[in-house]
Amino acid sequence: MTPQMEAEQALLGAILLDPAQLGAVAWLEPQHFYRPAHTALYQALIDQAAAGHPGLDPEPTEARARWATDAMTAAAEACPAFTAGYGHTLIAACPVSSHAAVYGRMVLESWIRRQVHEHAHRLQHASRTGDLNGVLDLTVALRQAVHELTARWGALDKHPRPLPGQWPLELSDAIRRTTTVDETALLTSATASPSGLHEITRWLRPGDFLDPGRGAVYQALAALAHRDEPIDVLTVLWEAQRQGAIAAGAVTADGVRAATRNGFTGDSRYWGERVLRASVLRQTSASAGVVRLLSRDTSLAAARLLGCVLPALERAEAVQERWRAATGAPLRAGPPPTSSRSERREAARTRIPATFPRVAAPPSPAEAAALPGSPIRSNR
């Protein structure tokens, strides 16, 4: 038996033994219990107290003795899974009846953990099935649920621990093939007709690409468009080289040529929206997975758990906000819109060349010919 179930049993046993303990957990509701039998018994206890059961009299009387038996009888009628024998098991499971308030907090914390997990599970399912509208709605619902749970618990830890690693990326082969086609089509279309790049770079980021190599090619395209320089297969290859993507192994020269020369052409905005849509689904699935991992970590207290969920959601919300900016989708009740200054800063991130970690490589002929100690200067 888990500690969570033990807490539920201990709390109910405490109230059966001492009716006055029901007032110590007046903030607890029947739905906070996991087992239906526990829910039925707690509801029966609340109903008895509301009806003024004579067992509430602190003096030991015959009516006081009937407090537990009457509640057990009502619970058995409401829930066939509850038996009188189980009621006596609950009484025996209570270590100290005066600790009911502590047991109640344990029950509430377990319920909060389940609520967070259920919301995250629904969100992850919607993202995996491609239900974009459901993803947007459920993301807002999860944030609102965190605020409501925080109000119920009464505290939020604003200094959460570092988030766990990303949830494993689970994509079918069909989705991977479709995403590859969309990303390649965007790069090919943008190279052939770069006029729409200025608009696309407002809401599409290199990190939105499933393949980091194609993201590096897009980074090169965005940089050229920002500087209003000519764009073709060779200039994109040269820019990718200058940004260090080829030296770092993010993409090869042949990979740049293939991404910008082969594939479908057409409206680059259309392909850009498809790439961004896939990114929304992937990032939301990953964020929901992180929240699920957090909800399973029983070492996290309720306040810290709720404080960790919000930063995990921000990753998905950032991509969703860019999707709304790209498509004009209605803004749902969620995080406040970013200021114009923030929007400019976000747009600038696409235009700043990425920094790729360089791998150890033998010196080039130019480096070998350089004088010892003389820095190799770039013409940028």
N, C-alpha and C positions, 0 to 999 in steps of 0.2 A: 504494500500500500504506500502511495506517495505521501509526502508531508502535506500536500495540498488537501488530500482527502482526510488525513488525520485532523487537520485544522477544522474542516467542516464538521466532522464527528464530535470533536472536542467542544466546539461552540454550541452545537445543539444539545449535547449532554449537559453542558453547564446551565443552559436555560431550563431544561427539564428538571434539573436538580434545584435550581434557584430562580424562580420566575422574575425576581427583581433584576436579573442580569439582562433581561430583554431591553430594558431602558438604556443599558450601557452600549448597546449596538443599534440604537434607533435609526442610525443612518444606513443600515444594511437592509437590502431588499431581497425578496425571495429569488429573483432572477440571478442574483450573484452566486448562487450555489450551482455546482456542476451536476450533481446527481438529482434526477427528478424526485426521488424519495426525500432527499434533504429539502428540496424546494417546497414540497407538499407539507412537510412537518413544520418548516419555519412559517409558512403561510398560516397553518393552523394555530401556531402559537401567537402570531400577530392578531388573528381573528379573536382568539380567546381574550387577549388583553384588551382589545377594542370593545368587546362585549362586557367587560368588567367581571371577568371570571373571579369567583371568590377565592381562588387559589392565590391571587395576588396579595392577599393579606399576609403580612410577614409573620404573624403568629402561627405556629404549627397547629393546624386543625385538619378535620377530615377532608374539607374542601381543598386544602393545600395538597393533600395526598392525591386528589383526583386531577390536579393540574397536568401531570404527566400522562396519566391514562386517557384523559379526555383528548389531549392533543394527539396521542398515538392513534386513537380511534378515528378521529377526523382525518388524519393523514392517510390511514389505510383506506378510507372510503374515497379519498381524492386520487390516490396513487396505488394501484394494485401491487406495485413492487415493494411497498412498505408493509412491514409486519410488526406485530407487537414485540416479537423477539428481537427484531432489529432495533427497536426503540430502547430496549434494555442494553443492547450492545453499545449504543451511543452514550448512555449514562456511564457505562464502564470505561468508555474511551476518554472521558474527561479527566485530565490530571488534576486541575484545580478550578473549581467553578468560578471563583472570583477573578480569574484571568480571562473572562469571556471577551472583554474589549480587545485584548491582544489577539485572541483567536479570530475575532471578527475582522481585524485588519489583515490578517493572513488570508481570510476568505476573499476580502475585497481585492487584495493585491493579485491573487490568483485569477479572479474574474477580469481584472484589467489586462493581465497578460493574455488571457484567452481572447478578449475583445480586439486587442492589437493584432494578434495572429490571424483572427478571422478576417478582419478588414484587409490585411496584407495578402492573405491567400486569395481573396476575391479579386484584388487588384492584379496580382500576378497572373491569375487565370485569364482575366480580360486581356492582358497584354500578350499572352501566349496565343490566344485565339484570334488576335487581330482586331478586337473590338475597340477601336480608337475612341469613340464617344464614351463607351463604358470606362475606358482608362482615364479619361479626363474627369468624368464624374466621380469615379471611385477614389482618385487621388485627392480630390477636394473632400470627399467623405472621410477619408482616413485622417486628414489634417484636422477636420472639425471634430472627429471622434477623439483625437488626442487632446484637444482643448477641453472637450466635455469631461473626459476622464481625469484631466488635471484638476478641473474644478471639483470633481467628486472626491478625488484623493486629497486635494488641498495643498499640493506642493509640486514644483517642477524643478528638477536639477538642471540648472543652466550651464553646468560645467560637466557635460557627459564624458565618458571615457572614449578613446578612439574607436571608430567604427570597425567592425570586422571586415574581412576581405569580401570581395565581390562574390555574389552568387554565381555558380558556374553557368556559362552561357549555353543555353539549350535551344539550338535552332535545327530544324529539319533540313535535309539536303535540298528540298524544294525551295525553302525560304532563302537559303544561302545562294542558290543559283539565281533566284529572282533578284536578290539584293546585288549580286555581282553584275547582272545585266543593267540594273538601274544606275549603279555607280559609274560603270563604264560609259553608259549612254550619256550621263551628265557631263563627264569629262570630255567625251568626243564632241558633244554638241557645243559645249562652252569654248572649246578650241576652235571649232569651225565658225561659230558665231558668238564672239565674246561680249556682245553689246549688253546682254542681260546679267553679266557677272556682278556689276555694281549693286544691283538689287539683291541678288542671291546671297552675296556675302554679308548682307545685313542680318540674316537669320540662319545661315548654314555654316557650320564649323567643321574643320578637318576631323575632329573627333566624332562627328556624326557618321563617318564612313566605317563600315564593317572591317574593311581591309586597311591597315595603316599605310600601306604603300599608295593606295589610291587617295587616301587622305593627304599624303605628302604631295601628290600631283595637284590636288585641289589647292593646297597651300601655295604652290608655285603659281597656279593660275590666278588666285586671288591677289597675290603680291604684284604680279604683272598688271592686272586690271587696276589696282590701286595707284600704281605709278603711271598709268595710261601708256604703257609700252606695248609694242606690237606683240600679238599672241599667235603662235603657230607651234607646230610640233617641236621644232628646234629651240625656240625661245623658252618653251615650257621645260624642255630637257635641261637647258642651260641654267634656268632659275632653280630647278630642283637640285642641280649639282651645287650651285652657289649656296643654297640653304643647308647643305650638308646631308640631305636625305640619302643620296647615293653612297657617300662615304660611310654613313652610319649603317647601311644595309637595310634601310626602311624600304627601298625600292631600287630596282636596277634600271640601267639606261634602257634596256629592251622593254622593261615594264612600263616606263614612262611613254615610250613610243607606242606600245600596244594600247595603253589606256587613252591616248589622245588621237590615235589614228584609226583604230578599228572599232566597230560597234555601230549602234544606231545613232542617228542624228535627229534633230527636231528641236522642239522648244525646251531650252535648258531649264527654264523655270519649272516646267512640268516634271522633268526628271529630278530636279532639286527637291521638289516637294515630296516625291516618292522616297528619296534618300532620307529626308528629314523624318518622314512618317515612320520609316523602319527604325530610325534612331530613337524616336519617342517610345516605340514599343519595346525595344531592347533595353533602354535605360530605365524605363519604368519597371520592367520585369526584374532588372538587377536591383533597383532600389527596394522593391517590394520583397525580394529575396533577403536583402540585408535586414529589413524590418522583421521578417520571419525568424531569422537567426537571432536577432536581439530578443524577441519574445520567448525564445526557447532557453535563453540564458537565465537560469533561475538565480544566479548570483547577483543579478541586477534588481535593486529595489524599484518599486513602482515609479517614484519620482525620477530616478536615473533612467529607467527604461523609456519613459515618456520624453525625457530630455534628449535621448539618443535618436528617437524616431524622427524628430523634426529635421536634423541635419541630413539624415539618410533620405528623406523625402525631397530635400532641396535639389538634389541632383536630377531627379525626374522632373520636378517642377520647372527647372531652368530650361530644359529641352521643350517642355510643353508650352512654355511662354513664347519660345521662338516659333513653335508651330502655329500658335495663334497669331503672331505677328506676320507670318508668311501667308496664312490663309484667310485672315480676318475672322477667325472663329470667335464666337461670343465668349467673353471673359466670364467664367463662373466665379462664384463666391469663393475666393481663395486668397493667396498672398497678394498684397498690394502691388499695383503695377510699378515697374521701375521708372525712375526719373529719366529725363532726356539725357542727363549726363551719364547715367548708368548705361543707357542704350548706346551712347556713343562709345563708351568704354568697351562694351560687349562687341560692337561692330569692329572696333580696332583690333580685337584679339585675332580676328581672321587675317588681318593685313600684316601683322607682325610675323616675320619669319620664325618658324619653329626652331627650337634648339635641339638638335639630335645628338645623342651621345656617340662620340666617335670611338671606333674600335682601333686597336693597335694595328698599324700597317707599316710596311717598309717605306723609307723615304722615297719621294718622287724624284725624277731627274732634276727638276727645278730646285728641290730642297737640297739635293746632294751638291748642286753647283753653287749654292749660296755660301757666302763667307761665314766662317764660324762666328756665332754670336750675333749675326745680322738678322734682324727680324724680317720675316716674309710678310710684306704688306699687301693688303687687298686693295683693289681699285674701286671698291664699293664706297 
